[in-house]
Amino acid sequence: MVLGLSEMINLLAPKTLAILVLNETKIDKIDRLTVMIHHQNIPTCIFNNQDEYFQYIGNNLKKSLETTSLLFCHPEEMVEDLVVRRLAHRLSLYIFYWGAHKPPTVLDRTLLREPLRVAVITNPRKNIFRIFYNQAKPNNRGELLSANWFDGNDMTFKKVPLLPTPTTVYKNFEGRVFTIPVIHKPPWHFVAFKKHNDTENEEFEVTGGRDHNLIQLIAHRMNFSFKYVDQEDRIQGTAVGPPENATFTGALGMLQRREVDLFLGDVAVTWERMQAVEFSFFTLADSAAFVTHAPRKLSEALALVRPFQVTVWPLVLLTILMSGPILYILIAMPYHLEDWARGSMARRRRFKVQRGPSFYHMQYIHEMNYGPLPGGVEIAGTPRHPTLDRCIWYTINVYLRQSATIPYNGHVSRFFSILLWLCATYVLGDVYSAQLTSQLARPAREGPIDTLGKLENCMLRDGYQLLVERQSAFQAALANSTGILQRLYRITQRQSHNESYLVSSVEEGIRVLVDNSKRAVFGGRETLYFNTKRYGAHRFQLSEKLYTRYSAVAVQFGSPFLDSLNEVIMRLFEAGIIEKITIAEYERMFGSQVGQFVDESEQTMKPESTGTEGGKAKKAAESNEKLQPMNLRMLQGAFLALACGHLLGVIALMLENKSKYIQNTFGWIRACLNRISRIFCKIGKALRRSCKQIQQEDRSVSSYSY
């Protein structure tokens, strides 16, 4: 027994061997077995406690370590505990030493089904050992079939390796029938439901889809068949409870409870889902995105001010306002310097203060004076240079492209006037005219909402609402993310009542967006792109890529055929077949058959639903919408500006007339006040005269008495 087990372990060549001894096996035999195994350089752990052994296997599975166990106990005592504790995995092989002539017949076959890997060693004759294996065939019936035998007399095995590898067993499923849940989610699966009038049962039929075609290719390659089952909630599923022991609802919950074999259909790979099920090599590398309404046309009344951006207009206005004062400074500064120089020299002569040499010279001041007035004669009382209002009026005439006379004959003023004329003609005039012409020929549209920052501003300022598919990976990403996604989720929670932001599918969200433009649908970019194409891509704006997410085939936790499935999917991916069937599905749906999946009331909105001719009509309509001839309606902004100017003129005239009326009305008050003030002045003068006479009389009387 010891020699045969050591040879079997040596041929199996495990990375780690765990030995559990629970029955009354002789200690000396266990010691000799461990010594022989150690001579083969195989790491070994021996357990006498069942709980410690389970904890050891569980820790190895969390670390994805392959472990082989040699159990000296009755299989019936251990198999049920292994299944209940979720220790059944393709990385764990459990070898039971059963010294009887035949394998145990009391074992429940349902407990020996996948993914549990169990081998039983029997001893039918002396020095003869037979190995029975529950995964010798890919039928998943839980049968212990003879996989190999060992003859201790000549130390030979029937075949090598000791047990068949999963890649060879599950390379051909031999017609096995898989159970797969299906959910209506275009373009991955198209499911048509039919309800009978006499019964409440509802039948369904899968009419097509990208993943339906993909599973047919995989089934043909691996020789298995499949049948679809309807899921009660018709959702992928979400986690309930703590992440370590979370239970899933929906189709993923059925897979977690091992009620179905696998599930595919735009199933996103997330960390929470990987704790309950396992995923194959990705079948779709998609990006998360959101879709909003297409940029709408802006009001043509503001076409006059739209050629420049908002950040440009303040600079243009500031330049126009500062040109007049700058011209005045350039003309008047030499005169002020000359006056300042003369005043400083006069102060020097007055105070006779000895100073160092000045930093200017009168000759320089005279050179800066650009000559006398025309005629060579200075008129007394007239300014030597134009006033500020004259310079401002001149610059305004230049910018408005009106005829104007240079207010001064100096070279600097002429050079500055040339610069103003060039700026007004070529920079402002021509650029503005070109921009305005292009804006009128191709109507301007509002800025697209293509980033999360813009979406956040729209949600805060304009009341936009974000929609997401119920119990999807995107709902979990929105609720569990940080940064701007977390802020968007908080805004959504404040805006919605009774989780009104959740929709049953992306297609329903697109329909809500068609009815209400203040909505945004969050989901996979491929799914959003497909649904927007169905309802008219020119009506929607698809955002930038937010983050990459992967979709794959979900299988049971520890599924033994995952490696074989990955090999087939990788070959299909490398050959480009997955991409081809995706493109073919899009072409089929965007063609003449797209109308099959849309209501008749909605077909009137989509010219592409009528086939090739409808697509041509749609392109022609889009081109006509983007490029239109000019008309008077596009120039309504100019008439509005003219109306505003006339309104300002009328208001100024009314204020002027009103001020004159007020002045004429209250003129008599001012005249009365002037008359009263004159009367009081005369009375005051008379009083002062009388006082002076009285004083003079008093002085004369006093002198006479003296």
ABEGO torsion letter per residue (X at the ends): XAAAAAAAAAAAGBABBBBBBABBBBAAAAAAAAAAAAAAGBBBBBBABAAAAAAAAAAAAAAGBBBBBBBBBBAAAAAAAAAAAGABBAABBBBBBBABABBBAABBAAAABOABBBBBBBBABBGBBBBBBAAABAAGAGBBBBABBBBAAAGBBABOBABBBAAAAAABAGGBBBBBBBBBBOAABBBBBBBBAABABBBBBBAEEAAAAAAAAAAAAAGBBBBBBBBAAGBAEBBBEBAAABBBBEAAAAAAAGABABBBGGBBBBAAAAAABBBBBBABBBBBBBBBBBBBBBBAAAAAAAABBAAAAAAAAAAAAAAAAAAAAAAAAAAAAAAAAAAAAAAAAAAGBBBBBBABBAAAAAAABAEBBBGGBBBBGBBABBBAAAAAAAAAAAAAGBBBBBABABAAAAAAAAAAAAAAAAAAAAAAAAAAAAAAABBBBBBBBABAAAAAAAAAAAGBBBBBBBGBAAAAAAAABBEAAAAAAAAAAAABBGGAABBABAAAAAAAAAABABBBBBBBAAAAAAAAAAAEAAABBBBBBABBBBBBBBBBBGBAAAAAAAAAAAAAAAAGAAAAAAAAAAAAAABAAAAAABBAAAAAABAAAAEAAAAAAAAAAAAAAABBBBBAAAAAAAAAAAAAAAAAAAAAAAAAAAAAAAAAAAAAAAAAAAAAAAAAAAAAAAAAAAAAAAAAAAAAAAAAAX
